[in-house]
């Protein structure tokens, strides 16, 4: 598989710009044909803590 500098730069810039979300790289016949980026924004509650409950009871 060969990766061009243009592809590396694009993926690197997406990684630098994303705080929450995902980056999907689509490969066809050993070549990158598509890159999808999904950004998410998380909002904190008024006390500065996340609204998510990470512990199961």
Buried (B, 14 or more C-beta within 10 A) or exposed (E): EEEEEEBEEBBEEBEEEBEEEEBEBEEEEEEBEEEEBEEEEEEEEEEEEEEEEEEEE
